[in-house]
């Protein structure tokens, strides 16, 4: 079974690959650069949403 930690790990690994690729200058056009940065930011939004949901769940569990 795939856990949330596995999903987070995959997303962070992909972000690292994207950052390395951008740092290496692999975006040959401005449009490609914008697309790749958009993908990176989309991944970050997903991580932020997961983090928020986990924090809310933890807060709810700590209430009891």
Order of alpha helices (4+ residues) and beta strands (2+ residues): alpha-alpha
